[in-house]
Amino acid sequence: MVAETKNGTGNVPTGVDVHALVVEADMGGRKPGIAVTRLISAVAIVWSLFQLWYASPIPFELGFGIFNDTEARCFHLSFALFLAFAAYPAFKSSPRDRVPVIDWILAALAIAAVLYLVVFYNDLASRPGLIKPLDIVAATVGIVLLLEASRRAEGPWMPIVCILMLLYVFAGPLLPELLSHKGASIGRAASQFWLTSEGVYGVALGVSTSFIFLFVLFGALLDKAGAGNYFIQLAFSLLGHYRGGPAKAGVVSSGMTGMISGSSVANVVTTGTFTIPLMKRVGYKPTQAAAIECAAGVNGQIMPPVMGAAAFIMAEYVGITYADVVKHAFLPAIMIYGALFYIVDIEAVKAGMRGIPRTHRQAWVQGGLKALLTLAGFVILASVIYYGFGWTKQAFGDASGWIMGVVLIAGYIGLVALRAKNPDLPIDDPTKELVTVPDFYETARTGLHYLIPVSVLIWCLMVEELSPGLSAFWGTVFMGGLVLTQRPLTAFFRSERDLLGHWRQGAREFVQGLDAGGRNMAAVGIATAAAGIIVGTVTLTGIGLVMAEIVEFLSAGNFIAMLVLVALICIVLGTGLPTTASYVVVATLMAPVVVEVASLNDLVVPLIAVHMFVFYFGLMADVSPPVGLAAYAGGAIAGADPMAVGWQATIYEARTALLPFIFIFNNEVLMIDIRGPLHFLMVIGCSVIAMGAFVAATQRWLLTRNRWYETVLLLVVCFTLFRPSFWLDRFVDPYVTKGPETIRTLADATPAEGALRLRFETQDRAGDDVERVVRLTLGQGATGLDRIRATGVTLADQGGTWVAQTVRLGSQAARLGVKQGDEVKAVMVPADRMSPYWFAVPGLLVYALIVLNQRRRRRVAVA
């Protein structure tokens, strides 16, 4: 839809096709004739159905249609390549109304190169490492066309990085000593990148095939069902009457839609078409409005459960469960959104804004009670699922799933009946000014049935403990059922006659959801495959160690400077990439750098903290000038300069840039090493106040404008509350060093999931002896040594010297840099000392004094 209102009235500027921004970014934007359009849609629909078939238990029940991992990944990539060449034009000057013959030829060649692995699967498996000329031809054609598809779907940055990686592989012997390696032949490179699971068909593409597609399809069906509009209207009805209400609604709705969206640009445009014009109307400057929506939209990618699909890859890379990734990511995401909410309020106070009147005037007690009851319903529903029905798993075994299915279907029918008693929500129209805020309670009860598929996901993941892929399958099945039935069921309860027409509409929306799911996944599938080239280069050449040495050299050994340098490199590497590809690139190249340098600096950093660090800064590229794609989308809607939007959003995102540094030095923010309810509450309370102090300092406003010394004190308060152990470490060492002979005793005393810190003596890339500290999260086992062995390293006592006898490839220990033959020099045990949170007390007192002082100044100013 092209907005037709004039710029300056508070609405979308003339001539900006806001929906085309999403189509261009996520679906290519090509609009060929009816026949070709139907063909492209048919391929996307077949892809969605194939992924549902592959994820379902039906093939195993029937005994046919079972695909191994390689076959599934090949078919997955084939669909993505076809859609990339058919839907994405090669250049800006390329035709949009047809698909040129050359694109059909390129698509056919690309698919042939991919299916070469399927057709000759048995032959390739029988001769590992023995490369034939035809293998090299298939690999060369496949990689070249994959890079071309990546250029079309994601822009030039990903192909450029991949080409640099390929050049590094072949030019190794010609490079200076620091960068040099023995290089690789054409045959070795073809095997690494195309014929094995070490390159293109590696972990990233595997996760895209198994997990990511189903969650993207789930989100596409949820959007077709009307949930996106529901989330926006719900947030606006709850917050629109407050000062800066449209901006606050944008923050909340972006968080809700971002949970199911895999695209920063799509998230910005989906909510921004509604919230940005309203922000401008209530007094925000165009640049501010776009920057707020841009920051909120990008931060939707860090919000569990999907996290732009990076959560699933992160679980594979770190070696923990998907549920653990969600647990670690939840508090930081909530803090970041809460901080942005606070920024929005500060901007509203500075500008003297007021809220939009409500549709219905009601006593605040009555409205608050209704809102509380409705919000409590969300919490009660999730609690009932986990606690209320969790016992059925023990009581009824396998039958519990069927019991829960019946309960959910009955609940769904009841919620649709409730919806039928209320009028449908209006579709938000950015060309119309909204002068009143709808009633929250009336808005909320029209979409409670959208919680049913989410409930299925909670049940499958938390109670049934199914894999993320199978959980997403059952959630998508229920989501598809909702799309098909919600219209006819609503019409039935409203006693309408044309039930057949509503069935047809539901079927059309279901098919459109399958189509949108396949089209949305084309760029993601291409990105994860192309990222495999980078992963393959790292394993083939050892460039990760080289990057660590370069970063350590440039930072002159200063760990803080090293982190800043890594953060900047992650922003550069993430430029112009979709969320999933950005994470794969930065995790592959930069996460090992942080692990390596941290361990050499005696800093024990959990792997999940390192990966969250690089993930956050990879996402910062979506707002950072000059390429921040989300800033261009927000600027186009607001009629503002994209560069100005990008810089303003970067200022707002300072809070997002702060947290990754906290992850490294205070792992408790990621819910690691929490020692009970009181400790949990202290971490939550101090973190929330610290983030508020940081926002108040950077915005130079708490209750009124800060004095310069108040800003300084707020930064000190923020530092103290986020890292209280810093001050205690100045007086008492955090760890006591024990000799290696205590390993067995200390390991026996450490339970499963507990942490053991070991200092190893190893050799660096130059062959020099160095010491590194690693933190092993112990696994299951009868003895302490068994629990250490579960981390991937087998320790052996060789005459009083404990040595890493074996290290399992890809294990936690291997990811932390432990190598076979490394000698344990010491065990680091937490010291018995006072709680560092005693140092939070003076920080809280200083914060309270600043608040009291500003309240006094504000009263004087008002008087």
Secondary structure, DSSP 8 states (H G I E B T S, - for coil): -B--S-TTTTS--TT-BHHHHHIIIII------HHHHHHHHHHHHHHHHHHHHHHSSHHHHHT-S---HHHHHHHHHHHHHHHHHHHS-SSTTS-SSS--HHHHHHHHHHHHHHHHHHHTHHHHHHSTT---HHHHHHHHHHHHHHHHHHHHHH-SHHHHHHHHHHHHHHSGGGS-TTT------HHHHHIIIIISTTTTTSHHHHHIIIIIHHHHHHHHHHHHTTHHHHHHHHHHHHHTTSTTHHHHHHHHHHHHHHTT---HHHHHHHHHHHHHHHHHHHT--HHHHHHHHHHHHHHGGGSTTTGGGHHHHHHHHHTS-HHHHHHHHHHHHHHHHHHHHHHHHHHHHHHT-----BSS---HHHHHHHHHHHHHHHHHHHHIIIIITTHHHHHHTTHHHHHHHHHHHHHHHHHHHHHHTS-------TTS---SB--HHHHHTTSGGGHHHHHHHHIIIIIS---HHHHHHHHHHHHHHHHHHHHHHHHHHTT-S-HHHHHHHHHHHHHHHHHHHHHHHHHHHHHHHHHHHHHHHHHHH-HHHHHHHHHHHHTTT-HHHHHHHHHHHHHHHTTT--HHHHHHHHHHHTHHHHHHHHHHTT----HHHHHHHHHHHHHHTTTSTTT-HHHHHHHHHHT--HHHHHHHHHHHTHHHHHHHHHHHH-GGGGT-S--SHHHHHHHHHHHHHHHHHHHHHHTTBSSSB--HHHHHHHHHHHHHHH-THHHHHTTS-SEEEE-GGGHHHHHHHS-TT-EEEEEEEEE-TTS-EEEEEEEEE----SSHHHHHHTTTEEEEEETTEEEEEEE-TTSHHHHTT--TT-EEEEEEEE-----GGGGHHHHHHHHHHHHHHHHHHHHHHH-
